[in-house]
Amino acid sequence: METLFSLFAGFRWQDALDILLNSYILFRLYVLFRGTNVIRALLAICGLWTVSQAAVVLGLVITNWAMQGIITVAALIVIIVFRNEISSVLQTKSLKSFFWGIPRHQFNTPVNIIVESVFELARKKIGALIVLPLKQGIDSVAPGGITIRGKLSREMLVSIFWPDNPLHDGAGVIQGERITSAGVILPLSKSKALPSFFGTRHRAASGLTELTDALVIVVSEERGEITLFKDNEYHTIHNRLALGKLLQEHAGEDSAPNRIKRRTMELVAVGVISLLCFTGIWLRFSNGMETLATQEVPVEFINPNQKMEIVSSSASSVKLLISGARPLINAIKPEQINIKLNLSQSVVGSNKLSITRENILLPPGIKLKKIEPSELDITLDTLIEKQVPIQPNWVGKLPRGLVMSDAWATPETVQITGGGLALIDMATIFTEPIPLDKLSESGTITATLVLNPASLHLKPKDPIQIRYLISKKAGF
């Protein structure tokens, strides 16, 4: 159990969203391409990818290189060879059916009505071409036709193929209890293995079953024979029982509940497998591809005593050695890592504060390896206020023959707030250096006070006015 917790340490809500999103995409690919050759090819590519990953683990460099090349070529072959099946999915009529819907299959089809209609057409030698799409659609390979969406009945089905009906030369498409369209033109088979006496209807039926998993029934106009095409194979039907059995197996009413139950269980299993698959991929990236990095992070002091201030610190920033998946390490921003030290228990003078994992805020999925330094020496001092006289800091010499008889500052003193240790020996505060060699007569200049240490605060903060009197020496 501890091992399981360690594997998912640092699991973020972004990781959960990432896994669920990609699992749903994989699930939708299976739903849309279920029962087609595309899904079989994709499963084969997944198998090749598994071999490639195993080669990485075992250190088989050449095998891994070969598998990557084969996977790339296989992906292109799938797109080219199965373009019709892919096109059938991409031509979905609505976004809802593409992202959410489950493709409708042949459930609850009135088999008896179809059987009676087909044998009546055969008895009267009326040519017919009836299509029952199963898992795949036929829109991409057999477009066109006239939309009917009428309720399936013997009279309706027979009338579609009646010689005087303008739609009798095309195919009629049945979905469930309805005839959805008629007059549909099917692609002709180019196979040379078909019997020579097969006409255009038979070749159209064979052509459709070569491209899709549809069930196609053909009634010969010349011989009155019934032929059923499925999976690029054909079966000659001699009696009602044989036709009814085949239709019942793929689209009948009795098998619908069991088929729905099996289909639901299949989809649930695919969903679980998709979830486990991408969870494993996440674990592979988050734990199997660990990257080390060093971050220099400034230290933030919190909860200080308002009557104290930090006089000195052995370091203002700390180096952290962190690890995690490369994408997470590369995505880290400086503001995502914080180090906070609590000063609420600190006292005046020297304090030694330890930096632990609890003081450091890291992004989810990032692990802490090392802290340098792990301790800081902090000196705190009590804040006091002191009135200090201002002293101009004269530098250099006045020009020859001149003498400064008096000088004073306005204001004469300032109030300084700072640590007691810094202010206890301070008797005066100096201005910035004022060069004398540039002065030739009495006047007033503005000067800035120099604070040492810089943590001291002045009141007021206005510039200081220095007034001075200069006169000539006797004899000049």
Residue pairs with C-beta under 8 A, 6 or more apart in sequence:
7 283
7 287
9 367
10 286
10 324
10 364
10 365
10 366
10 367
11 364
11 365
12 364
12 365
14 364
15 282
15 286
15 364
15 365
18 278
18 282
19 275
19 278
19 279
19 282
20 275
22 278
22 281
23 271
23 274
23 275
23 277
23 278
24 274
26 274
26 277
26 278
27 267
27 270
27 271
27 274
28 99
29 39
29 42
30 39
30 270
30 274
31 102
31 103
31 267
31 270
32 89
32 92
32 98
32 103
33 39
33 42
33 85
33 89
34 103
34 135
35 134
35 135
35 136
35 213
36 82
36 85
36 135
36 136
36 213
37 82
37 85
38 78
38 82
38 85
38 86
41 74
41 77
41 78
41 81
41 82
42 78
44 74
45 71
45 74
45 75
45 78
48 67
48 70
48 71
48 74
49 67
49 71
51 63
51 67
52 63
52 64
52 67
52 68
52 71
53 284
55 61
55 63
55 64
55 67
56 64
79 86
84 140
84 141
84 211
85 136
85 140
85 211
85 212
87 140
88 136
88 137
88 138
88 139
88 140
88 141
88 212
89 98
91 139
91 140
92 98
94 101
97 103
102 267
103 135
103 137
104 175
104 176
105 134
105 135
105 259
105 263
106 132
106 133
106 134
106 174
106 175
106 176
106 215
106 250
106 251
107 176
107 251
107 256
107 259
107 260
108 176
108 177
108 253
108 256
109 132
109 152
109 174
109 176
109 177
109 247
109 251
109 252
109 253
110 152
110 177
110 253
111 244
111 247
111 248
111 251
111 252
111 253
112 244
113 152
113 153
113 154
113 157
114 130
114 152
114 157
114 174
114 217
114 247
115 240
115 243
115 244
115 247
116 154
116 240
117 154
117 157
117 158
118 128
118 130
118 217
118 219
118 226
118 243
119 226
119 240
119 243
120 154
120 158
121 127
121 128
121 158
121 161
121 219
122 219
122 220
122 224
122 225
122 226
123 224
124 224
125 220
125 221
125 222
125 223
125 224
126 158
126 161
126 162
126 163
126 168
126 219
126 221
127 161
127 168
127 201
127 219
127 220
127 221
128 161
128 172
128 201
128 217
128 218
128 219
129 161
129 170
129 171
129 172
129 186
129 201
129 204
129 205
129 216
129 217
129 218
129 219
130 157
130 171
130 172
130 174
130 216
130 217
130 218
131 138
131 142
131 171
131 172
131 173
131 174
131 184
131 186
131 208
131 214
131 215
131 216
132 173
132 174
132 175
132 214
132 215
132 216
132 217
132 247
132 250
132 251
133 173
133 175
133 212
133 214
134 212
134 213
134 214
134 215
134 250
134 251
135 213
136 212
136 213
136 214
137 212
138 173
138 184
138 208
138 212
138 214
141 186
141 187
141 208
141 211
141 212
142 171
142 184
142 185
142 186
142 187
142 208
144 183
144 184
144 185
145 170
145 171
145 173
145 181
145 182
145 183
145 184
145 185
146 167
146 181
146 182
146 183
147 180
147 181
148 179
148 180
148 181
148 182
149 178
149 179
149 180
149 181
150 156
150 178
150 179
151 177
151 178
151 179
152 174
152 177
152 178
152 179
156 179
157 172
157 179
159 165
160 167
160 168
160 172
160 179
160 182
161 168
161 172
161 219
162 168
166 183
167 182
167 183
169 183
170 182
170 183
170 184
170 185
171 182
171 183
171 184
171 185
171 186
171 204
171 216
172 179
172 181
172 182
172 184
173 179
173 180
173 181
173 182
173 184
174 180
185 204
186 204
186 205
186 207
186 208
186 216
187 204
187 207
187 208
187 211
188 200
188 203
188 204
188 207
189 203
189 204
189 206
189 207
189 210
190 207
191 206
191 210
194 202
194 203
194 206
197 223
198 206
199 220
199 221
199 222
201 218
201 219
201 220
201 221
202 218
202 220
202 227
202 229
202 234
205 216
205 217
205 218
205 227
205 229
205 234
206 229
206 232
206 234
208 214
208 216
208 229
209 216
209 229
209 230
209 231
209 232
209 233
210 232
213 230
213 231
215 228
215 229
215 230
215 246
215 247
215 250
215 251
216 228
216 229
216 230
217 226
217 227
217 228
217 229
217 243
218 226
218 227
218 228
218 229
219 225
219 226
220 226
220 227
225 236
225 237
226 236
226 237
226 243
227 234
227 235
227 236
227 237
228 234
228 235
228 237
228 243
228 246
229 235
230 246
230 250
235 242
235 246
237 243
237 246
248 254
248 255
249 255
285 325
285 327
286 324
286 325
286 328
286 365
289 325
289 326
290 323
290 324
290 325
291 323
291 324
291 325
291 326
291 329
292 321
292 322
292 323
292 369
293 321
293 322
293 323
293 329
293 332
294 319
294 320
294 321
294 322
295 319
295 320
295 322
295 332
295 334
295 337
296 317
296 318
296 319
296 320
297 317
297 318
297 319
297 320
297 334
297 337
297 338
297 339
297 360
298 316
298 317
298 339
299 313
299 315
299 316
299 317
299 318
299 339
299 340
299 341
299 355
299 376
300 338
300 339
300 340
300 341
301 310
301 340
301 341
301 343
301 378
302 340
302 341
302 342
302 343
303 342
303 343
303 344
304 310
304 343
304 344
304 346
305 343
305 344
305 346
305 380
307 382
307 383
308 346
308 348
308 380
308 381
308 382
308 383
308 419
309 380
309 381
309 383
309 418
309 419
309 455
310 378
310 379
310 380
310 455
311 379
311 380
311 381
311 419
311 421
311 422
311 453
311 455
312 377
312 378
312 379
313 376
313 377
313 378
313 379
314 373
314 376
314 377
314 378
315 373
315 376
318 339
318 355
318 371
318 372
318 373
318 376
319 371
319 372
320 337
320 339
320 360
320 368
320 370
320 371
320 372
321 368
321 369
321 370
321 371
321 372
322 329
322 337
322 362
322 366
322 367
322 368
322 369
323 329
323 366
323 367
323 369
324 365
324 366
324 367
325 365
328 363
328 365
328 366
329 366
332 363
332 366
336 361
336 362
336 363
337 360
337 361
337 362
337 363
338 360
338 361
339 355
339 359
339 360
339 361
340 359
340 361
341 353
341 355
341 359
341 376
341 378
342 359
343 351
343 378
343 380
346 353
346 378
346 380
347 380
348 380
348 381
348 382
349 379
349 380
349 381
350 377
350 378
350 379
351 377
351 378
351 379
351 380
352 375
352 376
352 377
352 378
353 375
353 376
353 378
354 374
354 375
355 371
355 373
355 374
355 375
355 376
356 371
356 374
357 368
360 368
360 371
362 368
381 418
381 419
381 420
381 421
381 422
382 419
382 420
383 417
383 418
383 419
383 420
384 417
384 418
384 419
384 420
384 423
385 415
385 416
385 417
386 415
386 416
386 423
386 426
387 413
387 414
387 415
387 416
388 413
388 414
388 415
388 416
388 426
388 427
388 428
388 429
389 412
389 413
389 427
389 428
389 429
390 409
390 411
390 412
390 413
390 414
390 428
390 429
390 430
390 431
390 449
390 464
391 409
391 428
391 429
391 430
391 431
392 407
392 409
392 430
392 431
392 434
392 447
392 466
392 468
393 430
393 431
393 432
393 433
393 434
393 450
394 404
394 407
394 434
394 436
395 433
395 434
395 435
395 436
396 435
396 436
396 437
397 436
397 437
398 404
398 436
398 437
398 439
398 470
399 437
399 439
399 440
400 476
401 472
401 473
401 476
402 439
402 440
402 470
402 471
402 472
402 473
403 470
403 471
403 472
403 473
404 436
404 439
404 468
404 469
404 470
405 469
405 470
405 471
406 468
406 469
407 466
407 467
407 468
407 469
408 466
408 467
409 431
409 447
409 464
409 465
409 466
409 467
410 464
410 465
410 466
410 467
411 460
411 464
414 429
414 449
414 458
414 459
414 460
414 464
415 458
415 459
416 423
416 426
416 429
416 451
416 456
416 457
416 458
416 459
417 456
417 457
417 458
417 459
418 453
418 455
418 456
418 457
419 455
422 453
422 455
422 456
423 456
429 449
429 450
429 451
430 449
430 450
431 447
431 448
431 449
431 450
431 464
431 466
432 447
432 448
432 449
432 450
434 445
434 447
434 466
439 468
439 470
440 470
441 470
442 468
442 469
442 470
442 471
443 467
443 468
444 465
444 466
444 467
444 468
445 465
445 466
445 468
446 463
446 464
446 465
446 466
447 463
447 464
447 465
447 466
448 463
448 464
449 458
449 464
451 458
